C-alpha cells in the first residue's frame, strides 16, 4: 500500500486584510499623505487621458486609474535610497515614488499643495508628451520614465523586461551592505514570462533584497488571468522558489502599506526576496479612455463593482469617519489637484486661433538631439597609457592565449574591487569550461558568481548592477548562440538604456563569449555574433586576435561606461603568441585598427581568428595586400581613417570573416565602404564568408559551412581577377 505525505513549501504564503482597528491605529499623517498622493495621481492620469483624446499624446497612454492604491500603499514605507522599476503601465508607480522623494515628511490634505509638486508634474507630463523638458528629454514618453535621483530606475515597455534589472540593483544593495532594497512592479501578464520566473529563481538562490510586486488587474489586454494560467493566485509563484509571498487587496492602500512593511522586514534582515500580489483593477481599457466593456471582454456589471471599491473613495471615507477630513475638504483637495494639472498642461499646450489645441512648438526636442547619448563620449579613456606590441618596451614571452585571458582579469580584479564576474560554471572546473576564469574564484569567491542556466535573468541582473554604477559586471556567455535566449536583455534593455532614458546614466557591462566554429558542437553553439551585435546600436564590440591585443582591449572594455562585447575564438585559446608577463596595465583604444601587413594592391579587412589564416594565404600567394586587423567592430568604433587611407592606396577591398552569410558582419561593413569610398573603388567590395546554413556536427559539413583557408585563397584570387590580375591558385 503506497503512502502519501503532504509536502509543505519552505516559505510562507499569506493574505493580509485590514479591519477598523488597523485604520484607527494608522497615523493620520500617513492617511493624509495617502489621500493627497491618490488624488494627485488620479488628477494627473485624467489629464493624460484628456490630452490623449485630443491627439496630443504620441503613442499609447496606459492609464493606471483604479490601480493607484497598490503603488501609493507600497511606496510609502520605502526609503529614498530604495530603488524601484516598473511596467508600461507605470505613471502611478513613478509618481508615488517621486512624491515621497520630494516631500519625505508627507502631505496635509487640507493645505495648499507644496511648491515642489508642480515641477514634478510638469516634468512627468512633458515626458509623456515627448518634450525636451521631460525627465528623459522626451525620449521615454509614457512607458520609459526614469529619475535616478529619486530611486526610479525606469519603467519598461517590454512586459517583464525590467524585472532582472531590479534584481541587479538588489544585488548591488546587498553587496554594499546598505540595507536598501529594490522593488520591481509588473502585472499579471508578466508573471508567466520566462525572465520573471528566471529572476525569481536567481533572487531566491542568492537571497537578494528584491520585492516582486504583482499588480494583478485581472487582464493582460483582454486575456483574463483564468485563461492564462492554471493558478490564478499569482503570488503562489513565490512558493516554487522558496520566496515568502503575500496576497492583498490593492484597492485598500493601508493593507498594501502594512504588507510592504512586513516584506521590508524580511528583505532588510538579509532573508532574501519577497512576492506581493495586489488585486487591483484598471478602470479603462489597456490603452485610452474607453472601458474594457466597450471591447467586449469585460461586463459593465464587473466594472461597476470594482469602481465601487475605488481606493480614493476608500481612504477618504475612512478619514472622514475618523474626523481627519470632511467631505468638503476632500472635495477641495480634488479641485486643487485638478486645477494644478490644468495649469501644468496649459504651460505645455496652446489653443490656436483657428484649429485644435497643439503642443507648444518651442518645447519639442531639437532634431539634432536624435543620436545624442547612444553611447558615451569615452572621456573615461583619456590620458591612459596605450601600447602596441611593435613598440612595447616590456618583457614579451610566448604564452597561450587563454592564459592571458585569465591573467588580465586577475590583474584588473586585484586593482579594482568593483569588478565581478558572473556566468555558468565560471566558479568551477578550474576556470570555467575553457579556463578563462582560472584561479579567480580561489582569490575572490564572493566576486565570481556561478549562475543557473538562465541567460536572460543573469544578463539582465548584470545590467541592473551596471546601471547602478557601483560595480562593473563581466558576463560570460558559454556560447554566443545563447544571445537569442537573452535577446530582450541584450538588445532591448542593455543596448538602449542610455539613449532611451535621455542620454544619461551609464552601462559599464562587459560581455565575454567565444566563437566555437570548428569544435563539432553543431548549429546551436557555433555562430559568430558580430553581425548581430553590430546592428544593435549601443554595444561596443572588440575582437582581439593576439594575447597582447587582448590585454589592451580588455583593459579598455573594463574602463568603458558603455556595454562592450569582447569576442574570443576557441581557435585562439590554445595558440601561442608573444604576450606580456608582468605589465598588464596598458590600453588599446577603442576605434583603433592595426595594419598588420602593408601592401598596395589590395586592402584585406578581417578580425579575430581569421587574421592568421588570412596572413598565411596572402604570403603563400605572394599578394601585395595590405591586411588590417579591425579590432573594434561596432559602427562607432570602425577606424575609418586607417581603412580609408588603405582604400585610397589600393582601390580594392576584400572583407574576410568566418561565419554564416545570414548573420554576416561584412554586409554592414561592405555597404558602409561603398557609401564612403565609392569613387575610390575599382570594383565592388569582395567578401569571404561562410555558407547560408549554420555549421553542422558532421566534420565535413562543418568545414563546408565556415570559411577557411581555401575560401580566403579563392577570395584573394577573385579580387585580383577583378583588377585583371591572374595568379596561379
RAURZI-V913369 format. One record per residue. N is the residue number from 1. OMEGA is omega in whole degrees, -180 to 180 (NA if undefined). NEAR is the number of other ideal C-beta (glycine too) atoms within 12 Angstrom. D_LAST is the distance of its C-alpha to the last C-alpha in Angstrom with 2 decimals. Layout:
BEGIN
n: [N,N]
omega: [OMEGA,OMEGA]
near: [NEAR,NEAR]
d_last: [D_LAST,D_LAST]
END
This chain:
BEGIN
n: [1,2,3,4,5,6,7,8,9,10,11,12,13,14,15,16,17,18,19,20,21,22,23,24,25,26,27,28,29,30,31,32,33,34,35,36,37,38,39,40,41,42,43,44,45,46,47,48,49,50,51,52,53,54,55,56,57,58,59,60,61,62,63,64,65,66,67,68,69,70,71,72,73,74,75,76,77,78,79,80,81,82,83,84,85,86,87,88,89,90,91,92,93,94,95,96,97,98,99,100,101,102,103,104,105,106,107,108,109,110,111,112,113,114,115,116,117,118,119,120,121,122,123,124,125,126,127,128,129,130,131,132,133,134,135,136,137,138,139,140,141,142,143,144,145,146,147,148,149,150,151,152,153,154,155,156,157,158,159,160,161,162,163,164,165,166,167,168,169,170,171,172,173,174,175,176,177,178,179,180,181,182,183,184,185,186,187,188,189,190,191,192,193,194,195,196,197,198,199,200,201,202,203,204,205,206,207,208,209,210,211,212,213,214,215,216,217,218,219,220,221,222,223,224,225,226,227,228,229,230,231,232,233,234,235,236,237,238,239,240,241,242,243,244,245,246,247,248,249,250,251,252,253,254,255,256,257,258,259,260,261,262,263,264,265,266,267,268,269,270,271,272,273,274,275,276,277,278,279,280,281,282,283,284,285,286,287,288,289,290,291,292,293,294,295,296,297,298,299,300,301,302,303,304,305,306,307,308,309,310,311,312,313,314,315,316,317,318,319,320,321,322,323,324,325,326,327,328,329,330,331,332,333,334,335,336,337,338,339,340,341,342,343,344,345,346,347,348,349,350,351,352,353,354,355,356,357,358,359,360,361,362,363,364,365,366,367,368,369,370,371,372,373,374,375,376,377,378,379,380,381,382,383,384,385,386,387,388,389,390,391,392,393,394,395,396,397,398,399,400,401,402,403,404,405,406,407,408,409,410,411,412,413,414,415,416,417,418,419,420,421,422,423,424,425,426,427,428,429,430,431,432,433,434,435,436,437,438,439,440,441,442,443,444,445,446,447,448,449,450,451,452,453,454,455,456,457,458,459,460,461,462,463,464,465,466,467,468,469,470,471,472,473,474,475,476,477,478,479,480,481,482,483,484,485,486,487,488,489,490,491,492,493,494,495,496,497,498,499,500,501,502,503,504,505,506,507,508,509,510,511,512,513,514,515,516,517,518,519,520,521,522,523,524,525,526,527,528,529,530,531,532,533,534,535,536,537,538,539,540,541,542,543,544,545,546,547,548,549,550,551,552,553,554,555,556,557,558,559,560,561,562,563,564,565,566,567,568,569,570,571,572,573,574,575,576,577,578,579,580,581,582,583,584,585,586,587,588,589,590,591,592,593,594,595,596,597,598,599,600,601,602,603,604,605,606,607,608,609,610,611,612,613,614,615,616,617,618,619,620,621,622,623,624,625,626,627,628,629,630,631,632,633,634,635,636,637,638,639,640,641,642,643,644,645,646,647,648,649,650,651,652,653,654,655,656,657,658,659,660,661,662,663,664,665,666,667,668,669,670,671,672,673,674,675,676,677,678,679,680,681,682,683,684,685,686,687,688,689,690,691,692,693,694,695,696,697,698,699,700,701,702,703,704,705,706,707,708,709,710,711,712,713,714,715,716,717,718,719,720,721,722,723,724,725,726,727,728,729]
omega: [180,178,178,177,178,179,179,178,-178,-179,-179,176,-175,175,179,177,176,172,-174,-179,177,178,178,-176,-177,178,178,178,177,-179,178,177,176,-176,-179,-180,178,-179,179,-179,178,179,178,-177,177,177,177,179,177,180,177,178,177,179,-175,175,-179,-175,-174,173,-177,-176,175,-180,-175,-176,-172,-175,180,-179,-177,-179,-176,-178,-173,179,-174,171,174,-177,170,-176,180,164,-170,-170,177,174,-167,-179,-177,177,-179,-175,-179,179,-179,179,176,-178,-176,179,-174,179,176,-175,174,-176,-180,-175,173,-179,-179,-177,179,-172,-178,-179,177,-179,180,-177,-180,179,178,179,-179,177,178,-174,-174,-178,-179,-178,179,178,176,-177,-173,-178,-174,-169,-177,-178,-178,173,-172,-178,-178,-179,-180,-174,179,171,-164,-177,176,-175,-178,-173,-178,-174,178,-179,176,176,176,176,179,177,179,178,-180,-180,-178,178,-176,-173,178,-179,172,176,179,-176,176,-172,-178,177,-177,-171,179,-177,-175,-177,179,-178,176,-177,174,179,-178,180,177,-179,-176,178,-178,-180,-179,177,174,-172,-175,173,-177,178,169,-178,168,-165,-179,-179,-176,178,-178,176,-169,-175,177,177,-176,173,-165,178,176,180,-178,-175,-179,-179,179,-177,176,-172,177,171,-172,177,-179,176,177,-176,179,177,178,179,-179,177,180,176,179,180,179,178,177,-174,-178,179,-177,-176,175,-171,177,174,173,175,177,175,-179,-177,173,-175,-178,180,178,-176,177,-169,176,177,179,-180,178,-179,171,-177,175,178,177,179,178,-179,179,-180,179,178,178,178,-178,-179,176,180,-178,-177,179,-179,-180,179,179,-180,-178,176,180,175,173,176,-179,179,177,177,179,177,178,-179,178,180,179,179,177,-178,174,180,180,-179,-178,179,-177,-178,177,178,177,178,176,-180,-174,172,-179,170,176,-172,-176,-176,179,173,176,179,-179,174,-173,-173,-178,174,174,176,-180,-178,180,176,178,-178,-176,173,176,177,179,-180,169,-174,-175,-177,-177,-175,-179,-178,176,176,-180,-177,175,180,-174,177,-179,176,180,-175,-179,177,177,-180,-177,180,177,-177,-176,-177,175,-174,174,179,176,-180,-177,176,180,-178,-178,172,179,176,180,-174,-179,-180,-176,179,-178,174,-175,-179,178,-178,-176,-176,-179,-179,176,-168,174,-172,166,176,-176,-175,-178,-178,-174,171,178,176,177,177,177,176,-179,-179,177,173,-178,-177,-179,-179,171,-176,175,168,-176,175,-178,178,-179,177,-179,177,-176,-172,179,-177,-177,-170,178,-175,-173,-175,-172,-168,-175,-177,-174,-178,170,-180,-180,177,-179,176,-176,-177,177,176,176,172,-174,170,-174,177,180,-177,180,-178,170,-166,-175,179,-167,-178,167,-171,-172,-178,178,-178,-179,178,-179,-176,179,179,165,-173,178,-180,179,179,178,177,177,179,-180,180,-177,-179,178,175,178,180,-177,177,-173,179,175,173,-176,170,174,-174,178,-179,-179,179,-180,-172,-177,-178,-179,180,172,-177,178,-179,-175,-176,179,-172,178,-177,166,-172,167,174,-179,176,-175,173,-177,179,179,179,-175,-173,-170,174,177,-180,-179,-178,173,-174,180,180,-176,179,177,178,-179,-178,176,-180,-180,-178,-178,-177,177,-175,172,-177,-178,173,-172,178,174,-169,179,-174,-179,-174,180,-176,-175,177,179,180,-178,179,179,-179,178,-180,-172,179,180,-175,171,177,-177,174,-173,-167,-174,177,-177,178,-171,173,-178,177,179,-176,-180,178,-178,178,178,-179,-176,-169,-175,-176,-180,-173,175,-180,177,176,178,-175,169,-179,178,179,180,-177,173,176,180,179,179,-177,-179,-178,177,179,179,-176,-176,177,-180,-177,-179,178,177,179,179,180,177,-179,180,-179,177,178,177,175,-178,-180,180,175,176,-180,NA]
near: [3,4,5,6,6,6,7,10,20,17,26,23,29,25,22,31,20,28,15,14,12,24,28,18,16,31,20,24,22,33,40,32,38,48,47,46,46,49,43,46,45,40,37,45,43,33,39,44,34,27,36,31,19,23,18,30,35,20,24,25,39,42,41,46,39,42,51,52,46,50,50,50,48,51,44,43,34,38,27,25,25,37,47,52,52,51,46,40,45,50,50,49,52,52,48,52,48,43,44,40,30,31,30,22,17,24,36,23,38,22,22,17,34,23,14,22,34,28,24,39,42,29,38,47,47,40,46,46,41,32,38,28,28,34,41,42,30,36,37,42,37,43,37,43,50,44,39,30,19,34,35,50,49,50,46,49,29,32,32,41,44,56,55,57,52,54,55,50,48,46,48,37,37,35,27,22,12,24,18,31,44,49,49,53,54,49,47,41,32,41,41,26,33,26,43,45,31,34,53,48,33,42,47,35,25,34,26,45,43,53,53,55,54,50,48,41,47,36,36,32,25,22,21,21,29,16,17,23,24,12,22,23,26,43,41,28,42,41,27,21,36,26,43,33,41,42,31,42,31,47,38,39,50,43,38,49,42,32,43,41,28,28,43,34,21,30,39,31,17,19,25,35,45,48,48,51,45,49,37,44,38,44,37,35,30,30,25,27,26,22,29,33,21,17,19,12,21,30,16,14,12,20,29,16,17,33,25,18,26,29,45,41,27,33,45,33,24,33,37,22,17,22,13,30,31,18,18,14,24,29,19,23,38,28,17,29,37,25,23,35,36,23,22,34,37,19,24,38,28,18,15,12,8,6,10,15,20,21,32,21,14,14,26,21,29,15,10,8,20,15,18,22,29,29,37,29,18,25,14,22,29,13,11,21,22,24,27,27,27,14,14,25,13,20,15,25,18,18,28,25,37,33,32,40,45,40,34,46,44,30,27,32,32,18,17,22,17,25,37,44,46,48,44,30,26,38,29,21,19,19,31,36,29,34,29,42,43,30,26,38,30,18,21,25,18,21,32,34,38,31,41,25,20,35,38,43,48,49,51,53,53,49,55,50,48,45,47,42,26,28,37,39,45,46,48,44,46,36,35,43,31,33,36,22,26,41,28,36,49,41,32,32,47,50,37,37,51,39,34,39,38,35,29,26,38,31,44,39,49,47,47,44,44,43,43,38,41,33,24,21,26,23,23,19,31,36,40,50,46,49,37,32,38,37,24,32,28,38,43,46,47,46,49,45,40,41,36,38,48,44,46,41,51,42,40,40,49,41,36,42,32,44,46,46,49,49,50,48,43,33,27,39,34,21,29,19,28,23,35,33,21,14,23,35,26,30,32,40,32,39,30,30,39,36,29,34,27,21,28,19,31,44,47,49,50,48,48,47,38,48,38,31,35,44,30,23,36,38,22,20,30,17,35,24,43,35,41,45,39,48,44,42,45,41,28,26,38,32,29,26,16,28,39,25,20,36,34,23,25,35,26,39,46,50,46,51,48,50,45,34,26,21,32,31,46,40,25,31,42,31,23,27,36,23,15,21,28,18,13,23,27,26,26,20,39,35,36,39,37,38,25,15,21,28,38,25,19,14,16,12,19,29,23,21,33,42,39,32,25,19,31,41,30,24,40,46,29,28,40,32,21,23,26,12,22,14,24,10,16]
d_last: [79.11,76.30,77.08,75.80,75.91,75.32,72.78,73.28,70.54,70.19,70.81,73.69,73.79,76.80,78.21,80.19,83.05,85.49,89.21,91.97,92.39,88.78,89.46,92.77,91.14,88.25,88.45,89.66,87.22,84.35,85.60,86.14,82.61,81.30,83.32,82.19,78.51,78.78,80.52,78.06,75.01,76.71,77.61,74.07,72.58,75.12,74.18,70.47,71.30,73.51,70.79,68.27,70.74,70.76,67.00,66.60,64.48,60.88,59.52,61.43,64.77,65.04,68.71,70.11,73.68,75.41,73.07,74.34,76.43,73.53,71.84,75.09,76.53,73.42,72.66,76.16,76.03,72.73,72.46,70.95,68.20,67.37,64.36,63.81,61.22,61.75,60.70,60.18,63.95,64.67,67.09,69.95,67.94,66.90,70.38,72.22,70.25,70.42,74.18,74.79,72.80,74.67,78.08,78.03,81.85,81.87,83.57,87.16,87.46,90.63,89.24,87.31,83.58,82.13,80.46,77.13,76.79,76.29,73.33,71.64,72.27,71.12,67.75,67.17,68.12,66.10,63.02,63.65,63.93,60.64,62.30,61.43,64.57,63.48,62.52,58.80,59.22,58.98,55.61,57.03,59.69,61.74,59.30,57.86,60.86,60.52,62.91,61.78,64.94,67.06,64.90,63.31,59.66,58.87,59.50,56.57,55.63,53.48,55.97,56.11,53.28,55.40,56.83,54.17,54.44,58.19,57.62,55.46,58.35,60.66,58.45,58.74,62.50,62.78,60.66,62.71,65.96,67.56,69.07,67.58,66.16,63.83,64.85,62.38,63.87,62.43,63.81,64.30,61.06,59.04,60.72,58.59,55.26,52.90,52.63,56.43,56.86,54.01,55.64,59.05,57.68,56.04,59.13,61.38,59.37,59.26,62.82,61.86,64.72,63.60,65.73,64.16,66.53,66.43,68.11,68.88,69.88,69.52,66.95,63.21,63.47,65.42,64.48,67.31,66.99,68.42,65.70,62.94,64.00,66.20,67.77,69.01,70.56,67.41,68.63,68.30,64.61,65.59,67.10,63.81,62.53,65.76,66.53,70.19,70.73,73.44,74.29,76.52,77.98,75.98,78.76,80.89,79.50,81.86,80.61,77.04,78.16,79.85,76.87,74.50,76.90,76.69,72.90,72.73,74.91,72.38,69.35,70.99,72.19,68.65,68.98,65.91,65.24,67.60,67.52,70.03,70.29,72.55,73.79,73.66,73.50,71.88,74.55,72.07,68.96,65.52,65.28,67.99,71.76,72.40,73.56,71.56,74.24,73.24,69.99,71.75,70.45,73.54,77.21,79.61,81.84,79.15,78.43,82.14,82.60,79.88,81.12,84.48,82.79,81.41,80.89,82.49,85.59,85.68,85.63,88.08,90.45,90.44,91.10,93.86,95.55,95.68,96.88,93.83,93.37,95.28,94.00,94.68,92.66,89.72,89.97,90.11,86.99,85.20,86.24,85.14,81.67,81.45,82.68,80.15,77.28,78.76,78.80,75.25,73.92,75.98,74.07,70.74,71.63,73.82,75.76,74.99,78.05,76.83,74.27,73.10,72.79,69.47,67.67,68.67,65.77,65.83,65.09,61.61,58.67,56.98,53.71,51.96,52.77,50.17,47.39,49.62,49.37,46.18,45.35,47.12,46.85,45.60,48.74,48.83,45.78,47.52,48.31,46.07,44.44,40.67,38.10,34.44,33.06,32.36,36.03,37.69,40.59,41.35,40.31,36.83,36.08,33.25,34.21,33.00,32.26,34.84,37.54,37.28,37.52,40.89,42.04,41.71,43.60,46.24,46.65,47.04,49.45,51.53,51.90,52.31,54.51,53.63,50.23,50.18,47.46,47.65,45.58,45.45,45.96,45.39,48.71,47.98,45.41,45.27,43.52,42.52,39.79,37.29,39.68,39.32,43.12,43.89,47.44,48.30,50.72,52.58,53.26,53.79,54.66,56.22,53.14,50.52,51.28,49.97,50.07,50.55,47.62,48.34,45.64,47.49,50.62,49.33,46.90,49.88,52.17,49.84,49.90,53.69,53.64,51.32,53.41,56.50,55.11,56.70,53.75,49.96,48.34,44.92,43.87,41.38,39.79,38.55,35.73,34.85,35.31,38.99,39.10,39.96,43.08,44.10,42.83,46.33,46.90,43.47,43.29,46.86,48.64,46.69,44.40,47.24,50.18,50.34,49.92,52.03,54.99,55.17,52.61,54.76,54.33,51.46,48.92,47.65,45.63,42.40,40.38,38.00,35.62,32.46,29.28,29.09,25.87,24.80,28.39,29.21,32.00,31.06,31.47,34.42,33.23,29.58,29.41,28.27,31.43,30.41,30.12,33.62,35.31,33.89,35.79,39.00,40.68,42.37,39.84,38.04,34.70,33.25,30.04,30.01,26.87,28.75,32.29,33.46,32.53,34.10,37.39,37.56,36.45,38.73,41.61,41.13,40.96,44.23,45.96,44.95,47.57,45.03,43.27,39.93,37.14,35.41,32.22,31.10,28.38,29.00,25.73,27.27,30.72,30.12,27.71,29.30,29.34,31.87,34.67,38.24,41.08,44.40,43.67,42.51,44.33,41.89,40.31,37.10,38.18,37.22,35.07,33.38,29.57,27.85,25.30,23.49,21.11,22.04,19.84,20.38,17.40,17.05,19.34,18.08,21.05,21.29,24.01,25.21,23.10,19.84,20.17,19.19,15.90,15.01,15.94,14.04,10.60,11.67,12.72,9.75,7.65,11.01,11.67,15.39,16.01,19.46,19.52,22.87,24.47,26.84,29.35,31.97,30.89,34.11,34.90,37.38,35.20,32.11,31.97,31.75,32.75,29.68,27.32,28.99,28.92,25.17,24.71,27.17,25.10,21.56,22.51,19.47,19.37,17.18,19.34,18.04,20.43,20.62,23.50,24.43,24.20,27.94,28.96,26.07,26.91,24.29,26.56,29.28,27.19,25.31,28.64,30.33,27.74,28.16,31.90,32.02,29.44,29.07,30.02,27.54,24.43,22.40,21.02,21.89,20.90,17.68,17.83,16.30,19.01,20.20,21.56,25.06,26.66,27.80,26.33,28.18,29.70,27.64,24.89,22.41,23.56,23.68,20.04,19.25,21.61,20.30,17.16,15.20,12.24,9.78,11.66,11.47,7.72,8.04,11.05,9.86,7.48,10.53,12.92,11.66,11.70,15.20,16.08,15.04,12.17,8.97,6.14,3.81,0.00]
END
